[in-house]
């Protein structure tokens, strides 16, 4: 009887909560006769609503259409509907533009009728249009920008940014306007957001922390495109605006902006890193993520570069490395979806960053689970009710191979993961935690050696603990992704890096065994006592996993412990030269003073003994000590003072 009850309970749990544990990676089976570009996926209870740009051969002149579909928790289509017009093209909105779910359970979305305006549609649960209206940009279609406006919903009001040439003397001059629409699709206002004499537009708009609006766009003067962010109140007045980017460069296009729980905002896009031609107007772009406070002040920016190795011309930098949608969770962690390249080709990716912009992991996805394939796009990432993530994109329409993805080319693609990026296909489990450190068999006592530490695993931050008492904390993935052929400390040059050279001294090596490997130089402290030793090195990751490796080394007595002949005081100050730390080994120490050659005190501790590590060694940071020579004066408990000279190098 208990077994029957247990079976019934399991059946109920699985039947009602299957969405809670679902993970998948699949191409959505809609209609292989048409091409579909998925631009957004919106979770709603146990279903997903996707929006695609598509074609419809039943329309006159093969006009462009849009598609909306409801999928179940496994990504299977339940219902779909084509949004079309007999007289004009109907375009999907921009990437990441979510469906609005109204208070009475209907779906609302704004499509774009080319050259005419915003086409507001409200759908019932069966995806039938129950209400619609076109908000025309102007009476003269030649004055309308064809770029698709984004929109946001605040208290059942829709806010739509668009661009216009109206009221300007220059026919090439654009400036933004803002529409406010009520729940019945009535126009409340149309506001001119003219700033100055520069061409500027807004493409992405979201609700701000104070229930006003935060808008992201760009501002453009001659060959100088920059990001533009404005705070706008709900009455359509600009409260402040800020501009971000490098002067004299085309700074790439912004993508999206999202609020973070610390009353700040995170935005992403692309950023020019170098010229790739002698014309010096085409740039190689890197992914760019910026964080600003509620007043628009820049807190940090992250430039993520992705290098590759082409056998015909050597090292280069991928121009397709770009981020699309981003999501910031309740703890401030940032999840960015986009299109990039792994070791062997193109793939969609998910990158997780800390609230301070440090990279914690990067996962690559393809619809067939392979390492790479033809061009793939992941352009939407959203949280799901089960605490995971849903990502949407599409496969590339290949003109070369007809059977790629089983003829599913340019079709919607969904990847459902947990917060660790596991999808059950490309990632069935977290990567293994691995560590490798090269240390010479023979070293000197009281010394440090420059070693390359290779780390790969599920997620940063990583921590290294050495049996010598040394600890290295907060090891994150760097913002460069470099293939194995390039390696570390290699000068990158070539035709694709015209007027650009960089030495990579820390890199993420990507190969078939480990896609994400941190390779970094560290000064590792050797044991103080001569003789045979076994150095234990323990690696810990974000999840608390640990891995310990052991290195057998022989320690030569290169540096004798200092002995004061009169007072028999044993004291050692090392390494010499010092880089990051000065270590002081000895007993009965009462105070320490460090002076430069001019007699200026750069460090003083006269009454409290500084902290000691696990081997009872006093560790003093040289962070605030410029390179040069110093005198270390150590006062013993008996009043004696021992002075040692040491050199600090940077």
C-alpha angles and dihedrals in degrees: 000000000000090000091053092049090048091050091050092049092049090049092051092047093049094042097050100031104037089117090062094067102029119130124170146150113206149140109248111240105227114131121327091196090070131052117238127194108197110213103171145008122201122194116220117176104298099346139068125222115207131190121205138179108231147160127246119200091199091067121090114268090002090283119199114259139180131232133210121192138177116220129191125237091280095051095258116143115251099173139350139187135196118225109205144149128211094219107040143018117271112211131197116242125256124296116287094020102147127213113255111236107205127216091258095052102259126127123242127190137165117227125182125244103207113252091353113071148257116339107207113200130182118198132196123222090278090054094247113146107246098171134016142163137174116225104204118219094212143329091254108063092196089071096058126099111232093214113116116250123227122218142196135203123227120172091340092307118120119216115199124185118204137161132243144175093211117126093019130109096215113073089207093053118103132187132173131259128192127218124200116200127186126222091272091054093252116149110246097179145338109214129193110226096192111163110173142312095305125099107252139164140177120225105166127045132178140171111273125223092262094049091261123110133274114198129192123199141120140269121213136198124165107317091336116103118176137174118262126201123183134182109219128184121227090258089064099255121138108237096184140335135202133192125215132191147066119303115243095019136098094244097202127243127303118231118186143347127208134181119245125210093251092068091262134111134235120207133179142193138120131306131200112246103170143346116265099194141039089248088071094211097091115074139192105236132209129201112269129200122182132183122204133180125240090275094052097255113150111245098177143332130211121206110195114196125192118201128191139186120235114193092216098054109008128232121013141150125255113245092196096065100120140145125222122175126016135193128198116203128214092271093052098255113146125224116192125188123195150124120284144137132267126192098295106027147306126345142151115258143198119206124190119204134183120245086264094054101257114147112243100176145339123210126192124211137191127174093244098043094248122136092253145341143168117330112309130183131210106183107156132055125174137165117254129215091253092061095259136103134260118203127190135195141124143251121254122259099240120205093191109050120037098190099055109134089001093297090309095128120157091009131139114275126197130191117189114193142160119248089276091060097250111152104170094246115050089019117029093158138005117281117264119264108244135175135184128176126177111218124170117249091236125042139163123257119248090020140113126227128204107238135174110232117201116201131175130164149112101308146341146262091088127185130203122205120189127199087234087070095256118136128191113192138184099031108175134177111271122241093251125081111200129178122236095254091064096044127168128329093011120142109233115219140142143110093300091055098053110176090000130104128165136176112219108212095166121034147168106235115207123199138139093277100049124010095192117041125159111216111186140159117240134173104235119200117232125218115277098223121073122238137057116337139174110216113208117206119189123195120201127186137201092274095052095255115146136199125185127199128185129218122195111215137167115224117213119206094243094144117042120211109256115251124192104220096209101043101025091233113166112207136153129193114189162216100026112218094034125203115178102356142025112215121204118193121189146093133259095026113165103174145355132212126181120195133180123230090273091059094251114146110236096171131021134173110165105166111013117065109233119247118283128212126232091283092054092253120144110234121203121183119230092202093115095039116093117219111282145082124311140181116230111205114192118192114206126211090255090059097255118134123214117196124202129180118224137176123223118206127186 
